[in-house]
Amino acid sequence: MSGSRAEAEQKGGSRQRLQVNEYKENQNIADTSLRPVQTTVLGVTAKVCLVPFSLSNYNTGQLKRLKSLLDKNSNSEVTCKKSKKAEIKKSCRRILTPKMEATSSKEESTLQKSSLDVHAESNKWQYKSPSDTVVLSPDTESSQEGDSDEDATPGLDDFSELSPYERKRLKNISENANFFASLQLSESAARFREMIKKRQPPESKRKKPKKKENETGCRRSMRLLKVDPSGVPLPAAPIQTVLEVDENPLIPPGPLEMTPENQDDDNALFKGFLQTWAEMSKTRSKNTEKELSSIKSYKVHLNGMVISEDTVCKVTRGSISSMAIHPSEMRTLVAAGAKSGQVGLWDLTHQPKEDGVYLFQPHSQPVSCLYFSPANPAHLLSLSYDGTLRCGDFSRAVFEEVYRDETRSFSSFDFLTEDASTLIVGHWDGSMSLVDRRTPGTSCEKLIKTSLSKIRTVHVHPVQRQYLITAGLRDIHVYDARCLNLSRNQPLISLTEHTKSIASAYFSPLTGNRVVTTCADCKLRIFDSSCISSKIPLLTTIRHNTITGRWLTRFQAVWDPKQEDCIVVGSMAQPRRVEVFHETGKWVHSFLGGECLASVCSINAMHPTRYILAGGLIPVQKLDRLGSPLGSKTM
């Protein structure tokens, strides 16, 4: 009973499955009832045995026997499927309604086509390979046709001993293998490898086009080809050696005669000029300390100073880099050093003014410093970048060589003693030289190394002459000359308030109680040096434009010897002017010359006792007090 009940359940299940499949196949047919038909009974009872299966358990002999059995089963399968098709047709005619009889022929052809496609696909997978054949019973074949699409695995219907899961897994494996084989990934990968190998890096340099052999060149004249118009080549021109002439040849060592370049040395005017200044230098003016005048009276004197065309004259051929005024109270003599190495003298008592100008060439490079000797005003000392320091003697009309060192470049000098016998010379490499004029020769007594990398100016204290101040690149140092040695010297005091390059640093001329510095940060600073100890305090900072550019000489603020609490400095403002400031930072006066003062006065010098100001860049300009004994209203 149990066996018959099981068979009945299996039949019922197979019938139900067949009806569902029939519903799926006919769901796209027009005017077809979607109600499942329960009167149709098709299919054969399937007997499934769940037995583990593995191809490794079979040998070649067994596989051959299986193949023969497969051929027999295939024949029986064809006859069985034909009978099934006839039964399906009968059932379809029974369920069709009168309205659908007209379309029954089309549906029949559709069913036949679908069944033939399924049969062809199953045959294709059955004979794919001998290793995939398995012995199946007729019951199993019929049950496979009645199953749904999920249970039917093409090519694996003959494996009666496999579970549905194993058949599904094998089906997925085969489908995935076919899909990846259709993508042809291996061929694409090989093609990409060849492309990578063949690819070459782009060339960085541009290939020059090859010249064509038959290409015609540019037309050139017969003159450039050095060919005579008749076609005969011209003889080669002789090669001439051109000697390079140095623009600034070195001046030979030794004394040089004081011969003016702009006038004849036999000129009576020049001889009279030398004799006059030699006699005037014998009468020295005593430096008596005077009390400083009030600012009001000082301003009155400055307001009386004017400039005119008679006091503007060209003294040197190049830009002026240094200036000095003779301390005489009877006559006015101005000396100017140029960047070309020239030294010009201008005596303002001569008329016309061009007759009072005398130009000399004692140096080959810029003259950076000029001083009249405090012991003998007939001596004019000049220092140049070419490594020479000379003394122009008006009484003997000669430029003597005081110090010479062509391996170094000099920047500034000053007198260590009142008799001007000992000098201190600053070098651009940061070292200093101690020179004694009383010893024979042109060498220094001592070469001193400092902690500065560059020295622009050197100035000695006017009262305590053992102290000297040097302006370096960013720092200002105060040294004691008694403690200087050959090795690296450390300063007594260092002023580090400056943020940019420094142009100059000078003590006040009478007492030395103040120090004025000029810096490229557009500031003038005044320090209190009344007590030289471990520190010199900053008193005043004056805002002033000190940016002169590349082609102009840098500004250098200097003290007025008559009023040592006031400084004089050039200006970049328009119209051109020279300005005077008090040590407190207050503006005092501006010298305006209109058209006569057309250039920037970077370098300025004040007369020690008279209200005379000399300054200039290219022209030298002189200011004199209105109503002076000279009777000139000049600068």
Helices and strands as residue ranges (DSSP letters): H 2-25, G 55-57, H 60-95, G 98-103, H 104-126, G 130-132, H 138-146, H 164-183, H 185-198, E 256-257, H 268-280, H 295-303, E 305-306, G 309-311, E 312-313, E 320-325, E 333-338, E 343-347, G 353-356, E 357-360, E 367-372, E 379-384, E 388-393, E 398-404, E 410-415, E 422-427, E 431-436, E 446-450, E 457-460, E 467-471, E 476-480, G 481-483, E 488-489, E 493-495, E 502-507, E 514-519, E 523-528, E 538-543, E 558-560, E 563-570, E 577-582, E 587-592, E 603-606, E 613-616, E 620-625
